[in-house]
Amino acid sequence: MNSLSDLINRNVDVDLNYFKRSRIYYDREQYVQAMEDINEAISEKDNVSEYFLLRGKINRELGEIDNALEDAERAEALQQNTPDLYVLMADIFQAKNRFRESGVYLAHAMKMAPYDGSAYYVKGMLQARQGDSLASLASLNSAILMNPRLVRAYQQSTLINLRLKNYPDALSFNNRGLKRFPNNPELYFERGEIYKNMAVIDTAIANYRKATVLNPKYGEAFFQIGALEIKQHGYYSALLAFQQLLQINPNHPQINYLVAFCYEKLGNDIKAKEYFTYEMEKNPADQMSRYGLWRIRQRENGRMYPSFYADDNIESDYRTIDTTRVKIDMIKPRGTINMRIDSSRNAKIQ
């Protein structure tokens, strides 16, 4: 890295050295830095197929599917015909649900490189998206054996087993992934999902928190923390998680309602009212926020206790009777009464 940086600073083969440094960043999974360097390489020379192929791979890892497809097609137009390109094209097309095209490119890739782990990863993804979970797991396992650094293979194997409710197998793949990628936030998030489905809530929250430490902008992890903390009545912790989510994604569905709900449960009606109002402005049809404002108005008017949910109410509206002061006559069977009346009449006649 130092040598390449030195050559770049001295204007020696600038485009090639940017490309080489970008490839090192890519192998290290530092995709943002890799993108910066490959863009510099392409700006210096925009007719090299290898440059566009690498940028397509980087865009695929960053989730920019359309950009990845554009780069892959440009590399193909520049006469690139390596297995890497065909695997990338197959991967992009399966992500876009264009399965026939994905299958065509995958077949070319596997003919040229029958032991390429990336090709088996794409094959597994294609099978999973077409509903064949068992075949998909077999292909993904082959991909991991051929190339243990395919982090997405661990992630997808975990997710498929999770959907199948095979929690031990899901944990097994997740553990294998974390041994090789101990700083991967997605693997910790998936681990949280496993424990959430197993109803081990504290462990699930701990793993979601680890994911947010590794990726402070992991909005879905903050949402899961808040949702689980609410279930455990940890409203302050839930509030902190939802506030982080609000900063990351202000347009997350009902985020203002969730913040308001936590403030309300913590007894801060002023802030709760503020955020319920925000949510109503964004979504006037939101009945939960409307009801939240109604509850606050009822409390302000003294017509509702601060504890407004049925499971929180300790006192009951019903009054019990002190039965020790009430004399209760036992009800006697009707047949017994009639027999006594008949016997008394007979006694008088005699």
TORSE-865359 format. One record per residue (C-alpha): chain; residue in three letters; residue number from 1; z negated, x, y. Coordinates in pm, whole numbers, plus 50000, padded with zeros to 5 digits. Layout:
<pts>
+-------+-----+-----+-------+-------+-------+
: chain : res :   n :     Z :     X :     Y :
+-------+-----+-----+-------+-------+-------+
:     A : ALA : NUM :     Z :     X :     Y :
...
+-------+-----+-----+-------+-------+-------+
</pts>
This chain:
<pts>
+-------+-----+-----+-------+-------+-------+
: chain : res :   n :     Z :     X :     Y :
+-------+-----+-----+-------+-------+-------+
:     A : MET :   1 : 50000 : 50000 : 50000 :
:     A : ASN :   2 : 49912 : 50279 : 50243 :
:     A : SER :   3 : 50233 : 50465 : 50167 :
:     A : LEU :   4 : 50446 : 50155 : 50216 :
:     A : SER :   5 : 50268 : 50072 : 50542 :
:     A : ASP :   6 : 50327 : 50427 : 50662 :
:     A : LEU :   7 : 50698 : 50406 : 50581 :
:     A : ILE :   8 : 50726 : 50072 : 50760 :
:     A : ASN :   9 : 50556 : 50216 : 51067 :
:     A : ARG :  10 : 50804 : 50506 : 51063 :
:     A : ASN :  11 : 51103 : 50268 : 51030 :
:     A : VAL :  12 : 51207 : 50404 : 50691 :
:     A : ASP :  13 : 51395 : 50146 : 50478 :
:     A : VAL :  14 : 51202 : 49875 : 50657 :
:     A : ASP :  15 : 51337 : 49572 : 50469 :
:     A : LEU :  16 : 51295 : 49732 : 50126 :
:     A : ASN :  17 : 50942 : 49849 : 50196 :
:     A : TYR :  18 : 50841 : 49507 : 50332 :
:     A : PHE :  19 : 50979 : 49360 : 50010 :
:     A : LYS :  20 : 50782 : 49603 : 49795 :
:     A : ARG :  21 : 50461 : 49539 : 49986 :
:     A : SER :  22 : 50517 : 49164 : 49967 :
:     A : ARG :  23 : 50554 : 49190 : 49591 :
:     A : ILE :  24 : 50220 : 49372 : 49565 :
:     A : TYR :  25 : 50054 : 49099 : 49773 :
:     A : TYR :  26 : 50215 : 48838 : 49547 :
:     A : ASP :  27 : 50078 : 49005 : 49233 :
:     A : ARG :  28 : 49736 : 49009 : 49396 :
:     A : GLU :  29 : 49768 : 48634 : 49474 :
:     A : GLN :  30 : 49748 : 48708 : 49848 :
:     A : TYR :  31 : 50028 : 48465 : 49922 :
:     A : VAL :  32 : 49990 : 48437 : 50298 :
:     A : GLN :  33 : 50025 : 48814 : 50347 :
:     A : ALA :  34 : 50309 : 48818 : 50093 :
:     A : MET :  35 : 50492 : 48551 : 50292 :
:     A : GLU :  36 : 50455 : 48744 : 50615 :
:     A : ASP :  37 : 50607 : 49057 : 50462 :
:     A : ILE :  38 : 50895 : 48886 : 50283 :
:     A : ASN :  39 : 50987 : 48704 : 50603 :
:     A : GLU :  40 : 51004 : 49040 : 50777 :
:     A : ALA :  41 : 51225 : 49175 : 50498 :
:     A : ILE :  42 : 51463 : 48879 : 50521 :
:     A : SER :  43 : 51478 : 48904 : 50898 :
:     A : GLU :  44 : 51592 : 49266 : 50854 :
:     A : LYS :  45 : 51847 : 49185 : 50582 :
:     A : ASP :  46 : 51933 : 48826 : 50488 :
:     A : ASN :  47 : 52182 : 48878 : 50207 :
:     A : VAL :  48 : 51963 : 49017 : 49927 :
:     A : SER :  49 : 51903 : 48774 : 49641 :
:     A : GLU :  50 : 51579 : 48941 : 49528 :
:     A : TYR :  51 : 51424 : 48873 : 49868 :
:     A : PHE :  52 : 51497 : 48501 : 49851 :
:     A : LEU :  53 : 51382 : 48484 : 49490 :
:     A : LEU :  54 : 51045 : 48636 : 49584 :
:     A : ARG :  55 : 51008 : 48404 : 49881 :
:     A : GLY :  56 : 51086 : 48110 : 49655 :
:     A : LYS :  57 : 50806 : 48218 : 49418 :
:     A : ILE :  58 : 50564 : 48252 : 49708 :
:     A : ASN :  59 : 50656 : 47909 : 49845 :
:     A : ARG :  60 : 50603 : 47764 : 49496 :
:     A : GLU :  61 : 50251 : 47908 : 49482 :
:     A : LEU :  62 : 50178 : 47775 : 49831 :
:     A : GLY :  63 : 50292 : 47427 : 49726 :
:     A : GLU :  64 : 50597 : 47427 : 49954 :
:     A : ILE :  65 : 50830 : 47283 : 49691 :
:     A : ASP :  66 : 51126 : 47201 : 49916 :
:     A : ASN :  67 : 51121 : 47547 : 50075 :
:     A : ALA :  68 : 51094 : 47705 : 49731 :
:     A : LEU :  69 : 51400 : 47513 : 49614 :
:     A : GLU :  70 : 51597 : 47617 : 49919 :
:     A : ASP :  71 : 51513 : 47984 : 49861 :
:     A : ALA :  72 : 51591 : 47963 : 49488 :
:     A : GLU :  73 : 51928 : 47803 : 49556 :
:     A : ARG :  74 : 52005 : 48073 : 49813 :
:     A : ALA :  75 : 51917 : 48342 : 49557 :
:     A : GLU :  76 : 52143 : 48173 : 49303 :
:     A : ALA :  77 : 52425 : 48159 : 49555 :
:     A : LEU :  78 : 52381 : 48535 : 49609 :
:     A : GLN :  79 : 52458 : 48589 : 49238 :
:     A : GLN :  80 : 52100 : 48617 : 49114 :
:     A : ASN :  81 : 52097 : 48527 : 48741 :
:     A : THR :  82 : 51768 : 48663 : 48606 :
:     A : PRO :  83 : 51521 : 48471 : 48383 :
:     A : ASP :  84 : 51277 : 48473 : 48677 :
:     A : LEU :  85 : 51518 : 48265 : 48884 :
:     A : TYR :  86 : 51582 : 48016 : 48603 :
:     A : VAL :  87 : 51210 : 47979 : 48534 :
:     A : LEU :  88 : 51148 : 47919 : 48904 :
:     A : MET :  89 : 51426 : 47658 : 48922 :
:     A : ALA :  90 : 51293 : 47483 : 48609 :
:     A : ASP :  91 : 50941 : 47483 : 48755 :
:     A : ILE :  92 : 51057 : 47341 : 49088 :
:     A : PHE :  93 : 51262 : 47067 : 48926 :
:     A : GLN :  94 : 50979 : 46957 : 48694 :
:     A : ALA :  95 : 50751 : 46936 : 48999 :
:     A : LYS :  96 : 51011 : 46712 : 49165 :
:     A : ASN :  97 : 51041 : 46493 : 48851 :
:     A : ARG :  98 : 51400 : 46603 : 48796 :
:     A : PHE :  99 : 51345 : 46661 : 48427 :
:     A : ARG : 100 : 51704 : 46690 : 48309 :
:     A : GLU : 101 : 51783 : 46970 : 48553 :
:     A : SER : 102 : 51453 : 47137 : 48472 :
:     A : GLY : 103 : 51538 : 47133 : 48101 :
:     A : VAL : 104 : 51879 : 47290 : 48161 :
:     A : TYR : 105 : 51737 : 47583 : 48359 :
:     A : LEU : 106 : 51448 : 47623 : 48115 :
:     A : ALA : 107 : 51688 : 47649 : 47821 :
:     A : HIS : 108 : 51879 : 47927 : 48000 :
:     A : ALA : 109 : 51554 : 48112 : 48075 :
:     A : MET : 110 : 51424 : 48093 : 47719 :
:     A : LYS : 111 : 51753 : 48218 : 47577 :
:     A : MET : 112 : 51742 : 48520 : 47804 :
:     A : ALA : 113 : 51365 : 48586 : 47769 :
:     A : PRO : 114 : 51220 : 48408 : 47464 :
:     A : TYR : 115 : 50877 : 48570 : 47510 :
:     A : ASP : 116 : 50833 : 48506 : 47881 :
:     A : GLY : 117 : 50494 : 48343 : 47935 :
:     A : SER : 118 : 50610 : 48178 : 48257 :
:     A : ALA : 119 : 50886 : 47996 : 48066 :
:     A : TYR : 120 : 50631 : 47856 : 47821 :
:     A : TYR : 121 : 50415 : 47748 : 48115 :
:     A : VAL : 122 : 50706 : 47550 : 48260 :
:     A : LYS : 123 : 50782 : 47408 : 47915 :
:     A : GLY : 124 : 50422 : 47292 : 47887 :
:     A : MET : 125 : 50434 : 47133 : 48232 :
:     A : LEU : 126 : 50759 : 46958 : 48149 :
:     A : GLN : 127 : 50611 : 46820 : 47827 :
:     A : ALA : 128 : 50295 : 46707 : 48008 :
:     A : ARG : 129 : 50490 : 46524 : 48277 :
:     A : GLN : 130 : 50690 : 46349 : 48006 :
:     A : GLY : 131 : 50370 : 46234 : 47832 :
:     A : ASP : 132 : 50347 : 46471 : 47536 :
:     A : SER : 133 : 49997 : 46612 : 47593 :
:     A : LEU : 134 : 49949 : 46782 : 47255 :
:     A : ALA : 135 : 50282 : 46968 : 47270 :
:     A : SER : 136 : 50203 : 47059 : 47629 :
:     A : LEU : 137 : 49868 : 47215 : 47532 :
:     A : ALA : 138 : 50038 : 47419 : 47259 :
:     A : SER : 139 : 50299 : 47552 : 47503 :
:     A : LEU : 140 : 50039 : 47632 : 47769 :
:     A : ASN : 141 : 49829 : 47817 : 47515 :
:     A : SER : 142 : 50136 : 48022 : 47417 :
:     A : ALA : 143 : 50193 : 48097 : 47784 :
:     A : ILE : 144 : 49836 : 48226 : 47820 :
:     A : LEU : 145 : 49867 : 48444 : 47510 :
:     A : MET : 146 : 50193 : 48596 : 47637 :
:     A : ASN : 147 : 50077 : 48636 : 47994 :
:     A : PRO : 148 : 49698 : 48605 : 48044 :
:     A : ARG : 149 : 49742 : 48624 : 48422 :
:     A : LEU : 150 : 49906 : 48283 : 48450 :
:     A : VAL : 151 : 49621 : 48114 : 48636 :
:     A : ARG : 152 : 49803 : 47780 : 48659 :
:     A : ALA : 153 : 49823 : 47768 : 48279 :
:     A : TYR : 154 : 49442 : 47773 : 48259 :
:     A : GLN : 155 : 49418 : 47509 : 48530 :
:     A : GLN : 156 : 49667 : 47274 : 48367 :
:     A : SER : 157 : 49515 : 47316 : 48020 :
:     A : THR : 158 : 49178 : 47225 : 48166 :
:     A : LEU : 159 : 49318 : 46917 : 48343 :
:     A : ILE : 160 : 49504 : 46789 : 48036 :
:     A : ASN : 161 : 49195 : 46820 : 47816 :
:     A : LEU : 162 : 48992 : 46653 : 48088 :
:     A : ARG : 163 : 49232 : 46356 : 48093 :
:     A : LEU : 164 : 49207 : 46339 : 47714 :
:     A : LYS : 165 : 48824 : 46351 : 47747 :
:     A : ASN : 166 : 48815 : 46663 : 47532 :
:     A : TYR : 167 : 48533 : 46809 : 47741 :
:     A : PRO : 168 : 48445 : 47103 : 47511 :
:     A : ASP : 169 : 48810 : 47218 : 47507 :
:     A : ALA : 170 : 48838 : 47166 : 47882 :
:     A : LEU : 171 : 48531 : 47386 : 47934 :
:     A : SER : 172 : 48669 : 47646 : 47696 :
:     A : PHE : 173 : 48994 : 47687 : 47891 :
:     A : ASN : 174 : 48804 : 47677 : 48217 :
:     A : ASN : 175 : 48570 : 47954 : 48100 :
:     A : ARG : 176 : 48867 : 48166 : 47991 :
:     A : GLY : 177 : 49025 : 48118 : 48329 :
:     A : LEU : 178 : 48710 : 48206 : 48521 :
:     A : LYS : 179 : 48663 : 48527 : 48323 :
:     A : ARG : 180 : 49000 : 48649 : 48451 :
:     A : PHE : 181 : 48992 : 48477 : 48790 :
:     A : PRO : 182 : 48627 : 48461 : 48898 :
:     A : ASN : 183 : 48722 : 48388 : 49259 :
:     A : ASN : 184 : 48961 : 48101 : 49198 :
:     A : PRO : 185 : 48830 : 47789 : 49379 :
:     A : GLU : 186 : 49051 : 47546 : 49183 :
:     A : LEU : 187 : 48891 : 47655 : 48856 :
:     A : TYR : 188 : 48544 : 47589 : 48996 :
:     A : PHE : 189 : 48659 : 47250 : 49127 :
:     A : GLU : 190 : 48793 : 47160 : 48783 :
:     A : ARG : 191 : 48462 : 47274 : 48631 :
:     A : GLY : 192 : 48290 : 47034 : 48868 :
:     A : GLU : 193 : 48524 : 46756 : 48749 :
:     A : ILE : 194 : 48433 : 46825 : 48388 :
:     A : TYR : 195 : 48059 : 46807 : 48451 :
:     A : LYS : 196 : 48102 : 46499 : 48670 :
:     A : ASN : 197 : 48274 : 46320 : 48382 :
:     A : MET : 198 : 47997 : 46438 : 48151 :
:     A : ALA : 199 : 47743 : 46289 : 48399 :
:     A : VAL : 200 : 47578 : 46628 : 48457 :
:     A : ILE : 201 : 47567 : 46567 : 48830 :
:     A : ASP : 202 : 47363 : 46864 : 48954 :
:     A : THR : 203 : 47587 : 47113 : 48772 :
:     A : ALA : 204 : 47897 : 46935 : 48901 :
:     A : ILE : 205 : 47772 : 46960 : 49261 :
:     A : ALA : 206 : 47692 : 47331 : 49213 :
:     A : ASN : 207 : 48048 : 47401 : 49100 :
:     A : TYR : 208 : 48200 : 47199 : 49383 :
:     A : ARG : 209 : 47987 : 47400 : 49625 :
:     A : LYS : 210 : 48111 : 47725 : 49469 :
:     A : ALA : 211 : 48468 : 47605 : 49527 :
:     A : THR : 212 : 48392 : 47543 : 49897 :
:     A : VAL : 213 : 48235 : 47887 : 49931 :
:     A : LEU : 214 : 48553 : 48047 : 49797 :
:     A : ASN : 215 : 48773 : 47813 : 50001 :
:     A : PRO : 216 : 48594 : 47674 : 50309 :
:     A : LYS : 217 : 48887 : 47434 : 50369 :
:     A : TYR : 218 : 48868 : 47271 : 50026 :
:     A : GLY : 219 : 48847 : 46913 : 50153 :
:     A : GLU : 220 : 48848 : 46738 : 49816 :
:     A : ALA : 221 : 48552 : 46948 : 49700 :
:     A : PHE : 222 : 48352 : 46846 : 50009 :
:     A : PHE : 223 : 48439 : 46482 : 49939 :
:     A : GLN : 224 : 48315 : 46505 : 49581 :
:     A : ILE : 225 : 47991 : 46670 : 49696 :
:     A : GLY : 226 : 47931 : 46389 : 49946 :
:     A : ALA : 227 : 48012 : 46114 : 49696 :
:     A : LEU : 228 : 47779 : 46255 : 49429 :
:     A : GLU : 229 : 47498 : 46322 : 49676 :
:     A : ILE : 230 : 47513 : 45957 : 49788 :
:     A : LYS : 231 : 47472 : 45848 : 49426 :
:     A : GLN : 232 : 47155 : 46057 : 49412 :
:     A : HIS : 233 : 47036 : 45928 : 49752 :
:     A : GLY : 234 : 47079 : 46275 : 49903 :
:     A : TYR : 235 : 47210 : 46131 : 50228 :
:     A : TYR : 236 : 47148 : 46438 : 50443 :
:     A : SER : 237 : 47339 : 46666 : 50205 :
:     A : ALA : 238 : 47614 : 46405 : 50182 :
:     A : LEU : 239 : 47633 : 46389 : 50562 :
:     A : LEU : 240 : 47679 : 46766 : 50587 :
:     A : ALA : 241 : 47959 : 46756 : 50330 :
:     A : PHE : 242 : 48138 : 46466 : 50501 :
:     A : GLN : 243 : 48108 : 46636 : 50841 :
:     A : GLN : 244 : 48281 : 46942 : 50696 :
:     A : LEU : 245 : 48552 : 46718 : 50551 :
:     A : LEU : 246 : 48594 : 46548 : 50888 :
:     A : GLN : 247 : 48664 : 46884 : 51051 :
:     A : ILE : 248 : 48912 : 46983 : 50779 :
:     A : ASN : 249 : 49092 : 46650 : 50754 :
:     A : PRO : 250 : 49014 : 46393 : 51027 :
:     A : ASN : 251 : 49261 : 46154 : 50862 :
:     A : HIS : 252 : 49089 : 46147 : 50525 :
:     A : PRO : 253 : 49060 : 45782 : 50413 :
:     A : GLN : 254 : 48745 : 45619 : 50557 :
:     A : ILE : 255 : 48587 : 45952 : 50651 :
:     A : ASN : 256 : 48429 : 45804 : 50967 :
:     A : TYR : 257 : 48285 : 45520 : 50759 :
:     A : LEU : 258 : 48130 : 45768 : 50515 :
:     A : VAL : 259 : 47971 : 45968 : 50799 :
:     A : ALA : 260 : 47845 : 45645 : 50957 :
:     A : PHE : 261 : 47701 : 45525 : 50625 :
:     A : CYS : 262 : 47500 : 45847 : 50587 :
:     A : TYR : 263 : 47368 : 45822 : 50944 :
:     A : GLU : 264 : 47269 : 45460 : 50880 :
:     A : LYS : 265 : 47082 : 45547 : 50562 :
:     A : LEU : 266 : 46904 : 45826 : 50752 :
:     A : GLY : 267 : 46792 : 45572 : 51015 :
:     A : ASN : 268 : 47015 : 45693 : 51299 :
:     A : ASP : 269 : 47176 : 45366 : 51406 :
:     A : ILE : 270 : 47315 : 45512 : 51730 :
:     A : LYS : 271 : 47532 : 45768 : 51550 :
:     A : ALA : 272 : 47612 : 45521 : 51272 :
:     A : LYS : 273 : 47737 : 45270 : 51527 :
:     A : GLU : 274 : 47951 : 45540 : 51690 :
:     A : TYR : 275 : 48128 : 45633 : 51367 :
:     A : PHE : 276 : 48163 : 45275 : 51242 :
:     A : THR : 277 : 48339 : 45206 : 51572 :
:     A : TYR : 278 : 48569 : 45508 : 51525 :
:     A : GLU : 279 : 48667 : 45377 : 51183 :
:     A : MET : 280 : 48730 : 45026 : 51317 :
:     A : GLU : 281 : 48957 : 45169 : 51588 :
:     A : LYS : 282 : 49160 : 45353 : 51324 :
:     A : ASN : 283 : 49162 : 45064 : 51079 :
:     A : PRO : 284 : 49075 : 44724 : 51231 :
:     A : ALA : 285 : 49096 : 44563 : 50885 :
:     A : ASP : 286 : 48813 : 44777 : 50745 :
:     A : GLN : 287 : 48558 : 44519 : 50635 :
:     A : MET : 288 : 48295 : 44774 : 50531 :
:     A : SER : 289 : 48278 : 44922 : 50880 :
:     A : ARG : 290 : 48274 : 44574 : 51029 :
:     A : TYR : 291 : 47981 : 44482 : 50805 :
:     A : GLY : 292 : 47808 : 44808 : 50900 :
:     A : LEU : 293 : 47827 : 44715 : 51269 :
:     A : TRP : 294 : 47697 : 44367 : 51183 :
:     A : ARG : 295 : 47395 : 44516 : 51004 :
:     A : ILE : 296 : 47314 : 44732 : 51304 :
:     A : ARG : 297 : 47337 : 44432 : 51540 :
:     A : GLN : 298 : 47107 : 44235 : 51312 :
:     A : ARG : 299 : 46850 : 44514 : 51320 :
:     A : GLU : 300 : 46882 : 44546 : 51697 :
:     A : ASN : 301 : 46810 : 44174 : 51727 :
:     A : GLY : 302 : 46512 : 44205 : 51493 :
:     A : ARG : 303 : 46664 : 43987 : 51224 :
:     A : MET : 304 : 46698 : 44251 : 50953 :
:     A : TYR : 305 : 46464 : 44510 : 50811 :
:     A : PRO : 306 : 46573 : 44874 : 50837 :
:     A : SER : 307 : 46603 : 44873 : 50458 :
:     A : PHE : 308 : 46906 : 44651 : 50419 :
:     A : TYR : 309 : 47012 : 44690 : 50057 :
:     A : ALA : 310 : 46867 : 44478 : 49781 :
:     A : ASP : 311 : 46768 : 44774 : 49569 :
:     A : ASP : 312 : 46581 : 44924 : 49866 :
:     A : ASN : 313 : 46378 : 44610 : 49951 :
:     A : ILE : 314 : 46023 : 44630 : 49831 :
:     A : GLU : 315 : 45894 : 44300 : 49967 :
:     A : SER : 316 : 46022 : 43973 : 49830 :
:     A : ASP : 317 : 46091 : 43648 : 50010 :
:     A : TYR : 318 : 45910 : 43459 : 49737 :
:     A : ARG : 319 : 45531 : 43385 : 49735 :
:     A : THR : 320 : 45326 : 43375 : 49419 :
:     A : ILE : 321 : 45049 : 43119 : 49351 :
:     A : ASP : 322 : 44691 : 43225 : 49270 :
:     A : THR : 323 : 44664 : 43051 : 48931 :
:     A : THR : 324 : 44290 : 43126 : 48903 :
:     A : ARG : 325 : 44219 : 42849 : 49159 :
:     A : VAL : 326 : 44437 : 42585 : 48999 :
:     A : LYS : 327 : 44301 : 42357 : 48728 :
:     A : ILE : 328 : 44565 : 42293 : 48468 :
:     A : ASP : 329 : 44526 : 42006 : 48223 :
:     A : MET : 330 : 44676 : 42067 : 47884 :
:     A : ILE : 331 : 44954 : 41823 : 47795 :
:     A : LYS : 332 : 44871 : 41639 : 47477 :
:     A : PRO : 333 : 45135 : 41522 : 47231 :
:     A : ARG : 334 : 45242 : 41163 : 47282 :
:     A : GLY : 335 : 45186 : 41066 : 46919 :
:     A : THR : 336 : 44821 : 41174 : 46932 :
:     A : ILE : 337 : 44750 : 40957 : 47239 :
:     A : ASN : 338 : 44904 : 40648 : 47074 :
:     A : MET : 339 : 44694 : 40700 : 46762 :
:     A : ARG : 340 : 44370 : 40708 : 46970 :
:     A : ILE : 341 : 44467 : 40389 : 47153 :
:     A : ASP : 342 : 44540 : 40208 : 46827 :
:     A : SER : 343 : 44211 : 40318 : 46671 :
:     A : SER : 344 : 44007 : 40197 : 46973 :
:     A : ARG : 345 : 44174 : 39855 : 46958 :
:     A : ASN : 346 : 44090 : 39820 : 46590 :
:     A : ALA : 347 : 43726 : 39904 : 46658 :
:     A : LYS : 348 : 43701 : 39624 : 46920 :
:     A : ILE : 349 : 43858 : 39366 : 46685 :
:     A : GLN : 350 : 43608 : 39447 : 46415 :
+-------+-----+-----+-------+-------+-------+
</pts>
